[in-house]
């Protein structure tokens, strides 16, 4: 990358923290004010930065327009698909991708188990929100207020003896998921089905989707499923990197190909 381009791009994260004057930009870049001014003018011409009446600079309308367009065009299902296929090939069990839509959690993709004995689920079908591991991963990312408001609105069906019984228990489970970074469901929805799930995060660190592996307990035990957790976590992290367009990943891949 050319030095000028690198310096110009380095201005944007600075301005993301708030407006900055010419001197602050120059100090941040470690350059003379004339160099900083030249870079700011170039960015200003493309509406990537805007000069305020007080002569400080902030991010411009074009920057926000591009960022919004890029976010709108991201399709987590398309990005995740090859990773879901890879996860299924490694473990052989049912793999799900889910997102939260207001107070519901929906499956948006699924790779079927290769085993003849498998769980039933369908893309577009709402998840059993109070018990499913994939739902708890998504809901645990809500604010404390959001979690409490939702928990007290929900019903708590007794699907099995292991189902979450009430709001207090549900909130405690979500707190545990927040702390450990993953969730499990061992017979909470269907007595014969176990599941582990992990979060997929966006650029801001917020959970945008979740991935899970599910299998009947006659195929894998709880312990065997938990042994797959590192693989599920790695898959979720790989999807997160692709979703965020992690530059460090691309650079390492380029070096490997050299």
Protein Blocks (a to p, Z undefined) as FASTA:
>chain_A
ZZklmmmmmmmmmmmnoccdfklmmmmnopafklmmmmmmmmmmnopaccdfkopacddf
klmmmmmmmmmmpcfklmmmmmmmmmmmmnopacdddddehjaccdfbdcddfbfbdcdd
dehiacdfklpmklmmmmmmpcfklmmmmmmmpccddfblmbcfbfklmmmmmmmmmmno
pacdehklbmkbccdddddddfkopafbdcdddddfklpcfklmmmmmmmmmmmmmmmmm
mmnopaklmmmmmmmmZZ
